[in-house]
Amino acid sequence: MPGGTFDRINAPMYPASVSEFRLDIYEITVGQFRAFVEAGKGTRADPPLPDAGAHPKIRGSGWDPDWNRELTADKAALKVALRCPDAFWTDFPEQNENHPMTCMTWFEAFAFCLWDGGRLPTEAEWNYAAAGGAEQRLYPWGATIDPSKAAYECYGNGDGAEKCSMEDFLPVGSKSPDGDARWGMADMAGNAGELVLDAFEFGFPTPCHDCARLEANTDRRVFRGGTAWTDDLYVATDAQSAESQRNRNSFVGARCARDLPANVDP
């Protein structure tokens, strides 16, 4: 998508500009993450290389070797760790391969994206894509909340808020194209929450030209987009959530960003 300038969380006090970049259409799926696990990646037995997965314009945004200690020992240990309650992960392929991958730590999401040839998006990049850049959309598709366009508030399976269950989390792209963002990304509101590069603190780095919050007195990382269980306030593009980077949650996943090759026009 083209770069540009916009207001983070639709607030004029938080302007930002981002360079052109690519963002995956879909959230990381169980099937995609399975290939990563079976390759033995994202563990202390085969950790990412130092500085891998860096944003090309943000110094110090790549893999820190100190993070190796946050990884599981090996593939077998990772498979055990991914079995958190209500997760879609199974040790062998079953019916959930196209569901969003959850129950991964922020470190594992980071490692997956760089293994897949990408990186975690910055919060500014994610927000830019979800809000349609300078269009400043309140929801990825427009100005009005619509349960036909996103899996949120336990409406994913059509039962409504009084019957929340894992069935409210849908295979990725289930609400596409009606719920797509300006540049075609699906599920940027609801379904699985999406981890980004930034650490969480109140407020935003200013000025922001291809910026990210890397240094913070917290282990919390931002995730955006709300989830299938959160209400309309949290799936809006002006909402921000956070979780410990070590947590494994059944409702948080990620999608990867990618840099444009030098010989490709945006």
C-alpha positions in Angstrom: 0.0 0.0 0.0 1.2 3.6 -0.6 2.7 5.5 2.3 1.1 8.6 3.7 0.2 10.7 6.7 -2.8 10.2 9.0 -3.8 10.7 12.6 -3.2 7.8 15.0 -6.5 6.7 16.8 -8.2 9.4 14.6 -6.8 12.1 16.9 -5.2 15.2 15.3 -2.8 15.4 18.3 -1.1 12.2 17.1 -0.2 12.7 13.5 2.1 10.1 11.9 3.6 9.2 8.5 4.5 5.8 7.2 6.5 4.7 4.1 5.0 2.4 1.6 4.8 -1.2 2.8 2.9 -4.4 2.4 0.5 -5.9 5.0 -0.8 -9.5 4.7 -4.5 -9.7 3.7 -5.2 -12.3 6.4 -4.2 -13.0 10.0 -1.7 -15.8 10.5 -3.5 -19.1 10.3 -3.0 -22.3 12.3 -1.9 -24.1 9.1 0.8 -21.4 8.4 2.1 -21.5 11.9 2.2 -25.3 11.7 4.7 -25.2 8.9 6.8 -22.9 11.1 6.6 -25.3 14.0 7.4 -28.4 12.0 10.4 -26.6 10.6 11.7 -26.4 14.1 11.8 -22.6 14.1 11.1 -20.1 16.9 12.8 -22.2 19.6 16.0 -22.0 21.5 17.2 -24.9 19.3 16.9 -22.7 16.2 16.3 -19.1 17.2 16.2 -16.1 14.8 19.4 -14.4 13.8 20.3 -11.2 15.6 18.6 -8.1 14.1 16.4 -10.3 11.8 12.9 -9.0 11.2 13.8 -5.3 11.6 11.8 -2.5 10.1 14.2 -1.0 7.4 13.9 2.5 8.8 13.8 1.9 12.5 17.1 1.2 14.2 17.1 -1.5 16.8 13.8 -3.0 15.7 15.1 -6.5 14.8 15.5 -9.6 16.9 17.4 -9.2 20.1 19.4 -12.3 21.0 18.4 -11.7 24.7 14.9 -12.8 23.6 16.2 -16.3 22.9 15.6 -17.1 26.6 11.9 -16.4 26.0 11.5 -19.2 23.5 10.7 -22.8 24.3 13.6 -25.3 24.2 12.6 -27.2 21.1 9.8 -28.2 18.7 8.3 -30.7 21.2 8.2 -28.1 24.0 6.6 -25.5 21.7 3.8 -27.9 20.7 3.0 -28.5 24.4 3.1 -24.7 25.1 0.6 -24.0 22.2 -2.1 -26.2 23.8 -3.6 -23.4 25.9 -7.3 -23.6 26.8 -9.6 -22.9 23.9 -6.8 -22.5 21.4 -7.2 -23.7 17.8 -3.8 -25.3 17.7 -3.7 -29.1 17.5 -0.6 -31.3 17.3 -1.8 -32.7 14.0 -3.9 -31.0 11.2 -7.6 -31.0 12.0 -10.5 -28.8 11.1 -8.9 -25.5 12.4 -6.1 -25.0 9.8 -7.8 -21.8 8.4 -8.6 -20.3 11.8 -6.4 -17.5 13.2 -3.4 -18.8 15.1 -3.6 -17.8 18.8 -1.9 -18.9 22.0 1.5 -17.7 20.7 3.7 -15.3 22.6 4.7 -12.0 21.1 8.2 -13.5 20.6 6.8 -16.4 18.6 4.7 -14.1 16.5 7.8 -12.0 15.8 9.8 -15.1 14.9 7.1 -16.5 12.7 6.8 -13.3 10.6 10.6 -13.1 10.0 10.7 -16.8 9.1 7.9 -16.1 6.6 9.8 -13.4 5.0 8.2 -10.5 6.8 8.1 -8.7 10.1 5.6 -7.5 12.7 4.0 -4.2 11.6 4.5 -1.2 13.7 1.4 0.1 15.5 1.4 3.2 13.2 1.5 0.9 10.1 -1.4 -1.3 11.4 -3.5 1.8 12.4 -2.8 3.4 9.0 -4.0 0.3 7.1 -7.1 -0.2 9.3 -8.2 3.4 9.2 -7.6 3.7 5.4 -4.9 6.3 5.9 -6.1 9.8 5.6 -9.7 8.6 5.2 -9.6 8.1 9.0 -12.3 5.3 9.0 -13.7 4.5 12.4 -14.0 0.9 11.3 -12.0 -0.7 8.5 -15.0 -0.6 6.1 -16.4 2.8 7.1 -18.1 4.8 9.8 -20.8 2.5 11.1 -20.4 -0.7 13.1 -22.0 -3.7 11.4 -22.1 -7.4 12.7 -22.3 -8.6 9.2 -18.8 -7.2 8.5 -16.8 -8.4 11.6 -16.8 -11.2 14.2 -17.1 -9.2 17.4 -19.2 -9.1 20.6 -19.8 -12.9 20.3 -21.8 -12.4 17.0 -19.3 -14.6 15.0 -21.6 -17.7 15.1 -24.8 -15.6 15.0 -25.8 -16.3 18.6 -25.1 -12.9 20.1 -23.4 -11.6 23.2 -25.1 -14.0 25.7 -23.6 -17.1 24.2 -19.9 -16.4 23.8 -17.8 -19.4 22.6 -14.8 -20.3 20.5 -17.2 -20.7 17.6 -17.4 -16.9 17.5 -13.8 -17.0 16.1 -14.1 -17.7 12.4 -11.8 -18.9 9.6 -9.8 -16.0 8.4 -11.5 -13.9 5.7 -15.0 -15.1 6.6 -16.3 -11.5 6.6 -14.5 -10.6 3.4 -15.0 -8.6 1.2 -17.7 -6.7 3.0 -15.6 -6.2 6.1 -12.3 -5.5 4.3 -10.2 -2.4 5.0 -9.5 0.2 2.2 -6.5 -1.8 0.8 -8.2 -5.2 1.0 -7.1 -6.5 4.4 -9.7 -8.8 6.1 -10.5 -9.1 9.8 -8.8 -5.9 10.9 -11.8 -5.5 13.3 -12.7 -8.5 15.5 -11.9 -12.2 15.1 -8.3 -12.5 16.7 -6.6 -9.5 18.2 -3.4 -8.6 16.3 0.0 -8.1 18.0 2.2 -5.4 16.6 5.8 -4.4 17.2 5.3 -1.7 19.7 5.6 -1.9 23.5 2.6 -0.3 25.3 2.7 2.9 27.2 0.0 5.6 27.4 0.2 8.1 24.6 2.2 7.8 21.4 5.8 8.7 20.2 5.7 12.2 18.7 6.8 13.1 16.1 6.3 9.9 14.2 7.9 9.2 10.8 8.1 5.4 10.5 8.2 5.3 14.3 7.7 2.5 16.9 7.9 2.4 20.6 10.7 0.0 21.3 12.0 1.2 24.7 9.5 1.0 27.6 9.3 0.2 31.3 6.8 -2.6 30.7 6.7 -6.1 29.2 3.3 -5.3 27.6 2.9 -5.2 23.9 0.1 -3.6 21.9 -2.5 -5.6 20.1 -5.1 -4.0 17.8 -8.5 -4.7 16.3 -10.3 -6.1 19.3 -11.5 -9.7 19.3 -14.5 -11.9 18.6 -15.5 -11.4 22.2 -15.0 -7.6 22.6 -17.6 -5.0 22.0 -17.7 -2.4 19.2 -15.6 0.1 21.2 -12.5 -2.2 21.0 -12.9 -3.2 17.3 -12.8 0.5 16.2 -9.6 1.8 14.7 -9.2 4.3 17.5 -9.0 1.5 20.1 -5.8 0.1 21.6 -5.3 -2.9 23.8 -2.2 -4.6 25.4 -1.1 -7.9 26.9 2.2 -9.2 28.4 4.6 -10.2 25.6 4.9 -13.6 27.4 1.1 -14.3 27.6 -0.6 -17.0 25.6 -4.2 -16.1 24.9 -6.9 -17.9 22.9 -8.0 -14.5 21.5 -4.8 -12.8 20.3 -3.0 -13.5 17.1 -1.1 -11.4 14.5 -0.6 -10.6 10.9 2.7 -9.9 9.1 4.0 -6.8 7.3 6.5 -7.0 4.4 8.8 -4.5 2.9 8.7 -3.7 -0.8 11.6 -5.1 -2.9 13.9 -2.3 -4.1 12.9 -2.9 -7.7 9.1 -2.8 -7.2 7.1 0.4 -7.4 4.5 0.9 -4.6 
